[in-house]
Structure formats: C-alpha cells, structure tokens
Amino acid sequence: MLSARAAKDIVKNYLSAVILLTFASVSSGEAILTVGNGPDFESFGNLVEVDVTIFGLTTTLNAFQFDIDFTPGVLSGLGANVGTIENIDNVGGTAIGIARSSVGLNFGGTLVRFFFRAIGEGLSPLSIPASSVTLLDSDGNEIAFTTTGAYVVVGPQPIISTPEPGSLWLSLIGIAGIVAFHLKQRRLVSDSTNRSPIRRSS
C-alpha cells in the first residue's frame, strides 16, 4: 500500500518533470503531447478516465497516431471515446495504434479520452512512446513534438462500515425511546390545554 509520503513524492516529481519539459518544449517550438491528468488516485474497481491532450501547436493538426503504455495487473485498457484502436494488449500493457484523421485542431486541446479499469492495487505509469507517435498537419507534414506522462495510483476499495446487529438493535431501541418520550410530552400538553380551568370561590 502506498504511503502518504510516497504519494506526495510522486506529485512533486511529476510536477517538476512537467515544468521542465514544458519550458524545453516552448523554447524548441515543439508541441507537447500529454497522457493523463497528473497523479490520479483511484480505488480498486473504479473506471479510470485518462485524457490525451496536445498544446503548443503552431500549425493545424489533421491526423494523429500513438500508443499508450500502462502497467498490466494494475490497469486494464477498455477503449477510447473517439478514433480507432488497432489493439489493446492487457498482458503486455499497451494500447496500440490509437488514431484519428480529419482532426482540424489548432493550438491545442483534447485528442482522445481513454478508459481503463482499476483491477489491482499499485502504481501504473502512463506514457506515450515517442517512437509510436505520428502527428501530421493538413499538408501531410510531420509536426515536432515532445511527450509527457502521468501516474495512476490504485488503492484498496473504500470500506463502508455497517453496524453490528447488537449495535443496530441498541440504536433502534434508543430511537424508539426518544419517539415515545416526545409523543408522551405532546399528549400531556394537549390534555392540559383541553382541560377547563378551575375557578376558586372567593
């Protein structure tokens, strides 16, 4: 199980890496292709939604293709909301050939949302292998890019505490006692108001 200190270190390292890569990409004029929304903490069994975004485009993006690497046993790939996928290898841990054409995207935005199922406790880095990436503009020219990744941390399923039978009965008895007390008080007030006042003879 991941400790709070380890989780904090993951966030710190991730943010540092993103800042360095962002400055490097901006200075070199490359687009930034990112998978994930930062360190994502999920519970076992959750549906995990991961966005792939791109920013820093200096020309119109017309088509793209890339893979996503993840840790099998922690995450299981399900599919994407747009485009096509060549194959999802949940044994090796790669979603292969996520592609789309006629994108028409300027400057940047979300390319695709990919869905995973959290199937085991642990940490899964998410990354896009640079060798798998193809970004083309409207003239068919390749667009320069750099990639950044993220992490998904899967913890145990939240425990919903249910009262033991003995505690439940004690609670019900207590509630019944409170209700009975309030009903009795109401009856006493009603009787006192309906009773005619007694006059004393002088």
Secondary structure, 3 states (H helix, E strand, C coil): CCCHHHHHHHHHHHHHHHHHHHHHHHHHCCEEEEECCCCEEEECCCEEEEEEEEECCCCCEEEEEEEEECCECCEEEEEECCCEEEEEECCCCEEEEEEECCCCECCCEEEEEEEEEECCCEEEEEECCHHHCEEEECCCCECCEEEECEEEEEECCCCCCCCCHHHHHHHHHHHHHHHHHHHHHHHHHHHHHHCCCCCCCC
